[in-house]
């Protein structure tokens, strides 16, 4: 290959590397809520806070009103040791020479975009899954009473404003102020639709609509609204970002291109890290945001049970199938 050809290949590689990383930065949502900390270990141990600021000294002595010359009351941050294993998030995509040079649709750009988006989505899903689990994520919760969901059949019962305020207050009780600029309301697309179509929200003086970046779509009650499809259905979160939520970064996103001359180019990308919730009380999970169709839920549970049974006892599934077959009815002579 000529010097010009070598330089052209280097420029293409640099372009692809920069483009994939740019897509990731634009698309990441849950990860953007985390403080980034480096890691050089395979297993990460950390300490999770388990008490709040309203608790007095462990000796039982009040902090207020300490007499002259008296010993200071002792207090400490109560912590529980947790461990997590670094995970790799990776993928690759192949584009042929013909598609790269002659396709009407800009295939290379589409491959770059889809690869970057897939990796960051899986990272966001992992963070949300951990945050939505009480042992690895949230420390506070606000359940919405049945019949008062954000899509309740009774329109008058829909009151996301009160539910979000309850979540803010739940954090405040633990000495956590979600209204200092780092507070977020994180929802998925369906719940966001239910929120902004509610007249109580649209007419509220704190509601501000605006397209920003990384899923941020406006403000409400002093919180930034973030929409992420990685957020589990039927839940929402009020949280404080970039404090107790930490992404342990073992290896930042890397992108390489592998060229097979005259045939194809492989774009490979990966990163390694793990989520840690070091201060669970900074995350409040709102549950039961949607009404439930009991019949549909029973059918779904039935299908799940049948899958489990058929995996363990396949003969059971054959028996159930035989019951569904119409039986042959013979003509009976009188």
VEXMAR-438390 format. One record per residue (C-alpha): residue number from 1; residue in three letters; z negated, y, x negated. Coordinates in Angstrom, 1 decimal, always signed. Last residue first. Example, Ala and Ser with C-alpha at 12.3 -4.5 7.8 and 13.67 -1.06 7.14 Angstrom:
2
+-----+--------+--------+--------+--------+
| num | residu |     pz |     py |     px |
+-----+--------+--------+--------+--------+
|   2 |    SER |   -7.1 |   -1.1 |  -13.7 |
|   1 |    ALA |   -7.8 |   -4.5 |  -12.3 |
+-----+--------+--------+--------+--------+
***
This chain:
334
+-----+--------+--------+--------+--------+
| num | residu |     pz |     py |     px |
+-----+--------+--------+--------+--------+
| 334 |    UNK |  -18.1 |  -46.8 |  +78.9 |
| 333 |    UNK |  -16.3 |  -46.7 |  +75.6 |
| 332 |    UNK |  -17.6 |  -44.3 |  +73.0 |
| 331 |    UNK |  -15.2 |  -42.2 |  +71.1 |
| 330 |    UNK |  -16.5 |  -41.7 |  +67.6 |
| 329 |    UNK |  -17.8 |  -38.3 |  +66.4 |
| 328 |    UNK |  -17.4 |  -37.8 |  +62.7 |
| 327 |    UNK |  -20.2 |  -35.6 |  +61.3 |
| 326 |    UNK |  -19.5 |  -32.1 |  +60.2 |
| 325 |    UNK |  -20.5 |  -31.5 |  +56.6 |
| 324 |    UNK |  -23.5 |  -29.2 |  +56.1 |
| 323 |    UNK |  -26.0 |  -32.1 |  +55.7 |
| 322 |    UNK |  -23.9 |  -33.5 |  +52.8 |
| 321 |    UNK |  -24.2 |  -30.2 |  +51.0 |
| 320 |    UNK |  -28.0 |  -30.5 |  +51.2 |
| 319 |    UNK |  -27.9 |  -34.0 |  +49.7 |
| 318 |    UNK |  -25.5 |  -33.0 |  +46.9 |
| 317 |    UNK |  -27.8 |  -30.1 |  +46.1 |
| 316 |    UNK |  -30.8 |  -32.4 |  +45.9 |
| 315 |    UNK |  -28.9 |  -34.8 |  +43.5 |
| 314 |    UNK |  -28.7 |  -31.9 |  +41.0 |
| 313 |    UNK |  -32.5 |  -31.9 |  +40.5 |
| 312 |    UNK |  -33.4 |  -29.4 |  +37.8 |
| 311 |    UNK |  -30.3 |  -27.2 |  +37.9 |
| 310 |    UNK |  -29.8 |  -27.8 |  +41.6 |
| 309 |    UNK |  -33.4 |  -26.7 |  +42.3 |
| 308 |    UNK |  -33.1 |  -23.5 |  +40.3 |
| 307 |    UNK |  -29.8 |  -22.6 |  +41.9 |
| 306 |    UNK |  -31.2 |  -23.4 |  +45.3 |
| 305 |    UNK |  -34.2 |  -21.2 |  +44.7 |
| 304 |    UNK |  -32.0 |  -18.3 |  +43.7 |
| 303 |    UNK |  -29.8 |  -18.8 |  +46.8 |
| 302 |    UNK |  -32.9 |  -18.9 |  +49.0 |
| 301 |    UNK |  -34.2 |  -15.7 |  +47.4 |
| 300 |    UNK |  -30.9 |  -13.9 |  +48.2 |
| 299 |    UNK |  -31.0 |  -15.2 |  +51.8 |
| 298 |    UNK |  -34.6 |  -14.0 |  +52.2 |
| 297 |    UNK |  -33.8 |  -10.6 |  +50.7 |
| 296 |    UNK |  -30.8 |  -10.2 |  +53.1 |
| 295 |    UNK |  -33.0 |  -11.1 |  +56.1 |
| 294 |    UNK |  -35.8 |   -8.7 |  +54.9 |
| 293 |    UNK |  -33.4 |   -5.8 |  +54.5 |
| 292 |    UNK |  -35.6 |   -3.5 |  +52.4 |
| 291 |    UNK |  -35.9 |   +0.3 |  +52.5 |
| 290 |    UNK |  -35.4 |   +2.0 |  +49.2 |
| 289 |    UNK |  -37.8 |   +4.0 |  +46.8 |
| 288 |    UNK |  -40.3 |   +1.1 |  +46.9 |
| 287 |    UNK |  -41.8 |   +1.9 |  +43.5 |
| 286 |    UNK |  -42.5 |   +5.1 |  +41.5 |
| 285 |    UNK |  -43.3 |   +4.2 |  +37.9 |
| 284 |    UNK |  -45.4 |   +6.7 |  +35.9 |
| 283 |    UNK |  -44.9 |   +6.9 |  +32.2 |
| 282 |    UNK |  -47.2 |   +9.0 |  +30.0 |
| 281 |    UNK |  -50.0 |   +6.5 |  +30.7 |
| 280 |    UNK |  -48.2 |   +4.0 |  +28.6 |
| 279 |    UNK |  -48.9 |   +5.8 |  +25.3 |
| 278 |    UNK |  -47.3 |   +3.8 |  +22.5 |
| 277 |    UNK |  -44.5 |   +2.4 |  +24.6 |
| 276 |    UNK |  -42.3 |   +0.8 |  +21.9 |
| 275 |    UNK |  -38.6 |   +0.2 |  +22.1 |
| 274 |    UNK |  -36.7 |   -1.9 |  +19.4 |
| 273 |    UNK |  -34.1 |   -1.4 |  +16.8 |
| 272 |    UNK |  -30.8 |   -2.6 |  +15.3 |
| 271 |    UNK |  -27.4 |   -1.1 |  +15.5 |
| 270 |    UNK |  -23.9 |   -2.5 |  +15.7 |
| 269 |    UNK |  -20.2 |   -1.7 |  +15.7 |
| 268 |    UNK |  -17.0 |   -3.6 |  +14.9 |
| 267 |    UNK |  -13.4 |   -2.3 |  +15.4 |
| 266 |    UNK |  -10.8 |   -4.9 |  +14.6 |
| 265 |    UNK |   -7.3 |   -3.8 |  +13.8 |
| 264 |    UNK |   -4.3 |   -6.0 |  +14.4 |
| 263 |    UNK |   -1.1 |   -7.7 |  +13.1 |
| 262 |    UNK |   +1.0 |   -5.9 |  +10.5 |
| 261 |    UNK |   -1.9 |   -5.6 |   +8.2 |
| 260 |    UNK |   -5.1 |   -7.2 |   +9.4 |
| 259 |    UNK |   -7.4 |   -4.2 |   +9.3 |
| 258 |    UNK |  -11.2 |   -4.4 |   +9.6 |
| 257 |    UNK |  -12.8 |   -1.3 |  +10.9 |
| 256 |    UNK |  -16.5 |   -0.6 |  +10.5 |
| 255 |    UNK |  -19.0 |   +1.2 |  +12.6 |
| 254 |    UNK |  -22.7 |   +1.5 |  +12.0 |
| 253 |    UNK |  -25.4 |   +2.7 |  +14.5 |
| 252 |    UNK |  -28.7 |   +3.3 |  +12.8 |
| 251 |    UNK |  -30.5 |   +0.3 |  +11.3 |
| 250 |    UNK |  -34.2 |   -0.5 |  +11.8 |
| 249 |    UNK |  -34.8 |   +2.3 |  +14.4 |
| 248 |    UNK |  -38.1 |   +2.0 |  +16.2 |
| 247 |    UNK |  -37.4 |   +3.8 |  +19.4 |
| 246 |    UNK |  -40.6 |   +5.5 |  +20.6 |
| 245 |    UNK |  -41.9 |   +6.6 |  +24.1 |
| 244 |    UNK |  -45.4 |   +8.0 |  +23.6 |
| 243 |    UNK |  -44.1 |  +11.5 |  +22.7 |
| 242 |    UNK |  -40.3 |  +11.9 |  +23.1 |
| 241 |    UNK |  -40.2 |  +12.3 |  +26.8 |
| 240 |    UNK |  -43.0 |  +12.7 |  +29.4 |
| 239 |    UNK |  -42.5 |  +10.5 |  +32.4 |
| 238 |    UNK |  -41.8 |  +10.4 |  +36.1 |
| 237 |    UNK |  -39.9 |   +7.2 |  +36.9 |
| 236 |    UNK |  -37.9 |   +5.8 |  +39.7 |
| 235 |    UNK |  -37.7 |   +2.3 |  +41.3 |
| 234 |    UNK |  -35.8 |   +0.5 |  +44.1 |
| 233 |    UNK |  -32.9 |   -0.4 |  +41.8 |
| 232 |    UNK |  -33.7 |   -0.7 |  +38.1 |
| 231 |    UNK |  -32.6 |   +2.2 |  +35.9 |
| 230 |    UNK |  -29.7 |   +1.3 |  +33.6 |
| 229 |    UNK |  -27.5 |   +3.2 |  +36.0 |
| 228 |    UNK |  -29.0 |   +6.4 |  +34.6 |
| 227 |    UNK |  -29.4 |   +9.7 |  +36.3 |
| 226 |    UNK |  -31.8 |  +12.2 |  +34.7 |
| 225 |    UNK |  -33.5 |  +15.0 |  +36.6 |
| 224 |    UNK |  -35.4 |  +17.5 |  +34.5 |
| 223 |    UNK |  -38.9 |  +18.1 |  +35.9 |
| 222 |    UNK |  -40.4 |  +21.4 |  +36.9 |
| 221 |    UNK |  -40.5 |  +20.5 |  +40.6 |
| 220 |    UNK |  -36.8 |  +19.6 |  +40.5 |
| 219 |    UNK |  -34.2 |  +20.2 |  +37.8 |
| 218 |    UNK |  -30.6 |  +19.4 |  +37.3 |
| 217 |    UNK |  -28.0 |  +16.7 |  +36.4 |
| 216 |    UNK |  -29.2 |  +15.3 |  +33.1 |
| 215 |    UNK |  -27.2 |  +12.0 |  +32.4 |
| 214 |    UNK |  -26.8 |  +12.6 |  +28.7 |
| 213 |    UNK |  -25.6 |  +16.1 |  +29.2 |
| 212 |    UNK |  -25.9 |  +19.1 |  +31.5 |
| 211 |    UNK |  -24.4 |  +19.3 |  +35.0 |
| 210 |    UNK |  -26.4 |  +21.7 |  +37.1 |
| 209 |    UNK |  -28.3 |  +21.8 |  +40.3 |
| 208 |    UNK |  -31.7 |  +23.6 |  +40.4 |
| 207 |    UNK |  -34.4 |  +22.6 |  +42.9 |
| 206 |    UNK |  -37.7 |  +24.6 |  +42.4 |
| 205 |    UNK |  -37.3 |  +26.6 |  +45.7 |
| 204 |    UNK |  -37.0 |  +23.4 |  +47.9 |
| 203 |    UNK |  -34.2 |  +23.7 |  +50.4 |
| 202 |    UNK |  -32.1 |  +21.0 |  +48.8 |
| 201 |    UNK |  -35.1 |  +18.7 |  +48.3 |
| 200 |    UNK |  -36.5 |  +18.9 |  +51.8 |
| 199 |    UNK |  -32.9 |  +18.7 |  +53.1 |
| 198 |    UNK |  -32.5 |  +15.2 |  +51.5 |
| 197 |    UNK |  -29.0 |  +14.6 |  +50.3 |
| 196 |    UNK |  -30.2 |  +15.4 |  +46.8 |
| 195 |    UNK |  -32.8 |  +12.6 |  +46.8 |
| 194 |    UNK |  -30.8 |   +9.9 |  +48.5 |
| 193 |    UNK |  -27.9 |  +10.4 |  +46.1 |
| 192 |    UNK |  -30.2 |  +10.3 |  +43.1 |
| 191 |    UNK |  -31.7 |   +7.1 |  +44.5 |
| 190 |    UNK |  -28.2 |   +5.6 |  +44.6 |
| 189 |    UNK |  -27.3 |   +6.8 |  +41.1 |
| 188 |    UNK |  -30.3 |   +5.5 |  +39.3 |
| 187 |    UNK |  -33.4 |   +7.6 |  +38.8 |
| 186 |    UNK |  -35.3 |   +9.3 |  +35.9 |
| 185 |    UNK |  -37.5 |  +12.3 |  +36.8 |
| 184 |    UNK |  -38.3 |  +13.9 |  +33.4 |
| 183 |    UNK |  -41.1 |  +16.0 |  +31.8 |
| 182 |    UNK |  -40.5 |  +17.4 |  +28.4 |
| 181 |    UNK |  -40.7 |  +21.1 |  +29.4 |
| 180 |    UNK |  -44.4 |  +21.6 |  +29.8 |
| 179 |    UNK |  -44.5 |  +20.3 |  +33.4 |
| 178 |    UNK |  -45.4 |  +16.6 |  +32.7 |
| 177 |    UNK |  -48.9 |  +17.5 |  +31.7 |
| 176 |    UNK |  -50.8 |  +14.4 |  +30.6 |
| 175 |    UNK |  -54.7 |  +14.5 |  +30.8 |
| 174 |    UNK |  -54.9 |  +11.2 |  +32.6 |
| 173 |    UNK |  -55.4 |  +13.0 |  +36.0 |
| 172 |    UNK |  -52.3 |  +15.0 |  +35.2 |
| 171 |    UNK |  -50.2 |  +11.8 |  +35.0 |
| 170 |    UNK |  -51.2 |  +10.8 |  +38.5 |
| 169 |    UNK |  -50.6 |  +14.4 |  +39.6 |
| 168 |    UNK |  -47.0 |  +14.3 |  +38.4 |
| 167 |    UNK |  -46.5 |  +11.0 |  +40.3 |
| 166 |    UNK |  -48.0 |  +12.4 |  +43.5 |
| 165 |    UNK |  -45.7 |  +15.4 |  +43.1 |
| 164 |    UNK |  -42.7 |  +13.0 |  +42.9 |
| 163 |    UNK |  -43.8 |  +11.2 |  +46.0 |
| 162 |    UNK |  -44.4 |  +14.4 |  +47.9 |
| 161 |    UNK |  -41.0 |  +15.8 |  +47.1 |
| 160 |    UNK |  -39.3 |  +12.4 |  +47.8 |
| 159 |    UNK |  -40.3 |  +12.7 |  +51.5 |
| 158 |    UNK |  -38.3 |  +10.6 |  +53.8 |
| 157 |    UNK |  -40.4 |  +10.0 |  +56.9 |
| 156 |    UNK |  -38.5 |  +12.5 |  +59.0 |
| 155 |    UNK |  -35.3 |  +10.6 |  +58.5 |
| 154 |    UNK |  -36.7 |   +7.4 |  +60.1 |
| 153 |    UNK |  -34.3 |   +4.7 |  +58.9 |
| 152 |    UNK |  -35.9 |   +5.3 |  +55.5 |
| 151 |    UNK |  -33.5 |   +6.1 |  +52.6 |
| 150 |    UNK |  -36.1 |   +7.8 |  +50.4 |
| 149 |    UNK |  -38.7 |   +5.2 |  +51.5 |
| 148 |    UNK |  -41.3 |   +6.2 |  +54.0 |
| 147 |    UNK |  -41.2 |   +3.1 |  +56.2 |
| 146 |    UNK |  -43.1 |   +0.9 |  +53.7 |
| 145 |    UNK |  -45.5 |   +3.2 |  +51.7 |
| 144 |    UNK |  -44.2 |   +4.5 |  +48.4 |
| 143 |    UNK |  -46.0 |   +3.0 |  +45.5 |
| 142 |    UNK |  -47.1 |   +5.5 |  +42.7 |
| 141 |    UNK |  -47.7 |   +3.8 |  +39.3 |
| 140 |    UNK |  -49.3 |   +4.5 |  +36.0 |
| 139 |    UNK |  -49.4 |   +2.7 |  +32.6 |
| 138 |    UNK |  -45.7 |   +2.1 |  +32.2 |
| 137 |    UNK |  -44.1 |   +0.1 |  +29.3 |
| 136 |    UNK |  -44.8 |   -3.1 |  +27.5 |
| 135 |    UNK |  -47.4 |   -4.9 |  +29.6 |
| 134 |    UNK |  -46.6 |   -3.0 |  +32.8 |
| 133 |    UNK |  -42.9 |   -3.7 |  +32.7 |
| 132 |    UNK |  -40.6 |   -0.9 |  +33.8 |
| 131 |    UNK |  -40.6 |   +0.7 |  +30.3 |
| 130 |    UNK |  -39.6 |   -2.6 |  +28.7 |
| 129 |    UNK |  -36.7 |   -3.0 |  +31.1 |
| 128 |    UNK |  -35.7 |   +0.6 |  +30.8 |
| 127 |    UNK |  -35.6 |   +0.4 |  +27.0 |
| 126 |    UNK |  -33.5 |   -2.8 |  +27.1 |
| 125 |    UNK |  -31.2 |   -1.4 |  +29.7 |
| 124 |    UNK |  -30.7 |   +1.7 |  +27.6 |
| 123 |    UNK |  -29.8 |   -0.4 |  +24.5 |
| 122 |    UNK |  -27.4 |   -2.4 |  +26.6 |
| 121 |    UNK |  -25.8 |   +0.8 |  +27.8 |
| 120 |    UNK |  -25.5 |   +2.2 |  +24.3 |
| 119 |    UNK |  -23.6 |   -0.8 |  +23.2 |
| 118 |    UNK |  -21.2 |   -0.9 |  +26.1 |
| 117 |    UNK |  -20.4 |   +2.8 |  +25.9 |
| 116 |    UNK |  -19.5 |   +2.7 |  +22.2 |
| 115 |    UNK |  -17.2 |   -0.2 |  +22.7 |
| 114 |    UNK |  -15.6 |   +1.3 |  +25.9 |
| 113 |    UNK |  -14.9 |   +4.6 |  +24.2 |
| 112 |    UNK |  -13.5 |   +3.2 |  +21.0 |
| 111 |    UNK |  -11.3 |   +0.8 |  +22.9 |
| 110 |    UNK |  -10.0 |   +3.6 |  +25.2 |
| 109 |    UNK |   -9.2 |   +5.8 |  +22.2 |
| 108 |    UNK |   -7.3 |   +3.0 |  +20.5 |
| 107 |    UNK |   -5.4 |   +2.2 |  +23.7 |
| 106 |    UNK |   -4.0 |   +5.6 |  +24.3 |
| 105 |    UNK |   -2.0 |   +4.6 |  +27.4 |
| 104 |    UNK |   +1.8 |   +4.6 |  +26.7 |
| 103 |    UNK |   +1.4 |   +1.8 |  +24.1 |
| 102 |    UNK |   +3.6 |   +2.1 |  +21.0 |
| 101 |    UNK |   +1.4 |   +2.5 |  +17.9 |
| 100 |    UNK |   -2.0 |   +1.0 |  +18.8 |
|  99 |    UNK |   -0.7 |   -1.5 |  +21.3 |
|  98 |    UNK |   +1.9 |   -2.7 |  +18.9 |
|  97 |    UNK |   -0.5 |   -3.1 |  +16.0 |
|  96 |    UNK |   -2.9 |   -5.0 |  +18.2 |
|  95 |    UNK |   -6.3 |   -3.8 |  +19.1 |
|  94 |    UNK |   -9.5 |   -5.8 |  +18.7 |
|  93 |    UNK |  -13.0 |   -5.0 |  +19.9 |
|  92 |    UNK |  -16.4 |   -5.6 |  +18.4 |
|  91 |    UNK |  -19.9 |   -5.7 |  +19.6 |
|  90 |    UNK |  -23.5 |   -5.3 |  +18.5 |
|  89 |    UNK |  -27.1 |   -4.6 |  +19.6 |
|  88 |    UNK |  -29.5 |   -6.3 |  +17.1 |
|  87 |    UNK |  -33.2 |   -6.6 |  +18.1 |
|  86 |    UNK |  -36.3 |   -5.9 |  +16.1 |
|  85 |    UNK |  -39.3 |   -7.9 |  +17.2 |
|  84 |    UNK |  -42.3 |   -6.4 |  +19.0 |
|  83 |    UNK |  -46.0 |   -6.6 |  +18.5 |
|  82 |    UNK |  -48.9 |   -4.9 |  +20.3 |
|  81 |    UNK |  -52.4 |   -4.0 |  +19.2 |
|  80 |    UNK |  -54.5 |   -2.4 |  +21.9 |
|  79 |    UNK |  -56.0 |   +1.1 |  +21.5 |
|  78 |    UNK |  -59.0 |   +3.0 |  +22.7 |
|  77 |    UNK |  -58.8 |   +6.5 |  +21.3 |
|  76 |    UNK |  -62.4 |   +7.4 |  +20.2 |
|  75 |    UNK |  -65.5 |   +9.2 |  +21.3 |
|  74 |    UNK |  -68.8 |   +9.9 |  +19.7 |
|  73 |    UNK |  -71.2 |  +12.4 |  +21.0 |
|  72 |    UNK |  -72.3 |  +14.9 |  +18.4 |
|  71 |    UNK |  -75.8 |  +14.5 |  +17.1 |
|  70 |    UNK |  -78.2 |  +17.1 |  +18.3 |
|  69 |    UNK |  -79.1 |  +20.1 |  +16.1 |
|  68 |    UNK |  -78.7 |  +22.5 |  +19.0 |
|  67 |    UNK |  -78.0 |  +20.8 |  +22.3 |
|  66 |    UNK |  -74.5 |  +19.4 |  +23.3 |
|  65 |    UNK |  -73.7 |  +20.9 |  +26.7 |
|  64 |    UNK |  -70.3 |  +19.3 |  +27.5 |
|  63 |    UNK |  -69.2 |  +16.2 |  +25.6 |
|  62 |    UNK |  -71.4 |  +14.1 |  +27.8 |
|  61 |    UNK |  -73.4 |  +11.3 |  +26.2 |
|  60 |    UNK |  -72.4 |   +7.8 |  +27.3 |
|  59 |    UNK |  -72.2 |   +6.6 |  +23.7 |
|  58 |    UNK |  -68.5 |   +6.0 |  +24.2 |
|  57 |    UNK |  -68.0 |   +9.8 |  +24.6 |
|  56 |    UNK |  -66.6 |  +10.9 |  +28.0 |
|  55 |    UNK |  -63.4 |   +9.7 |  +29.6 |
|  54 |    UNK |  -61.1 |  +12.4 |  +31.2 |
|  53 |    UNK |  -58.8 |  +12.3 |  +28.2 |
|  52 |    UNK |  -57.4 |   +8.8 |  +29.0 |
|  51 |    UNK |  -57.8 |   +5.3 |  +27.8 |
|  50 |    UNK |  -55.4 |   +2.4 |  +26.8 |
|  49 |    UNK |  -53.3 |   +3.7 |  +23.9 |
|  48 |    UNK |  -50.9 |   +1.1 |  +22.5 |
|  47 |    UNK |  -51.1 |   +0.4 |  +18.8 |
|  46 |    UNK |  -48.1 |   -0.9 |  +16.9 |
|  45 |    UNK |  -46.8 |   -4.0 |  +15.2 |
|  44 |    UNK |  -43.1 |   -4.3 |  +14.4 |
|  43 |    UNK |  -41.6 |   -7.6 |  +13.4 |
|  42 |    UNK |  -38.5 |   -7.6 |  +11.3 |
|  41 |    UNK |  -39.6 |   -4.7 |   +9.2 |
|  40 |    UNK |  -37.9 |   -1.7 |   +7.6 |
|  39 |    UNK |  -38.4 |   +0.7 |  +10.5 |
|  38 |    UNK |  -37.5 |   +4.3 |  +11.2 |
|  37 |    UNK |  -38.9 |   +6.4 |  +14.1 |
|  36 |    UNK |  -36.9 |   +8.1 |  +16.8 |
|  35 |    UNK |  -38.8 |   +9.8 |  +19.7 |
|  34 |    UNK |  -37.5 |   +8.4 |  +22.9 |
|  33 |    UNK |  -36.0 |  +10.1 |  +26.0 |
|  32 |    UNK |  -32.5 |  +10.1 |  +24.4 |
|  31 |    UNK |  -32.7 |   +6.3 |  +24.3 |
|  30 |    UNK |  -33.0 |   +6.3 |  +28.1 |
|  29 |    UNK |  -29.8 |   +8.3 |  +28.4 |
|  28 |    UNK |  -27.2 |   +7.5 |  +25.8 |
|  27 |    UNK |  -23.6 |   +8.4 |  +26.8 |
|  26 |    UNK |  -22.9 |  +11.5 |  +24.7 |
|  25 |    UNK |  -24.5 |  +10.3 |  +21.5 |
|  24 |    UNK |  -22.9 |   +6.8 |  +21.9 |
|  23 |    UNK |  -19.5 |   +8.4 |  +22.5 |
|  22 |    UNK |  -19.9 |  +10.6 |  +19.4 |
|  21 |    UNK |  -20.9 |   +7.5 |  +17.3 |
|  20 |    UNK |  -17.7 |   +5.7 |  +18.4 |
|  19 |    UNK |  -15.5 |   +8.7 |  +17.6 |
|  18 |    UNK |  -17.1 |   +9.3 |  +14.1 |
|  17 |    UNK |  -16.5 |   +5.7 |  +13.0 |
|  16 |    UNK |  -13.0 |   +5.6 |  +14.5 |
|  15 |    UNK |  -12.0 |   +8.9 |  +12.8 |
|  14 |    UNK |  -13.4 |   +7.8 |   +9.5 |
|  13 |    UNK |  -11.5 |   +4.5 |   +9.7 |
|  12 |    UNK |   -8.3 |   +6.3 |  +10.6 |
|  11 |    UNK |   -8.8 |   +8.7 |   +7.7 |
|  10 |    UNK |   -9.3 |   +5.8 |   +5.3 |
|   9 |    UNK |   -6.2 |   +4.1 |   +6.6 |
|   8 |    UNK |   -4.2 |   +7.3 |   +6.1 |
|   7 |    UNK |   -5.6 |   +7.6 |   +2.6 |
|   6 |    UNK |   -4.5 |   +4.1 |   +1.7 |
|   5 |    UNK |   -1.1 |   +4.7 |   +3.1 |
|   4 |    UNK |   -0.7 |   +7.9 |   +1.1 |
|   3 |    UNK |   -1.8 |   +6.1 |   -2.1 |
|   2 |    UNK |   +0.8 |   +3.5 |   -1.3 |
|   1 |    UNK |   +0.0 |   +0.0 |   +0.0 |
+-----+--------+--------+--------+--------+
***
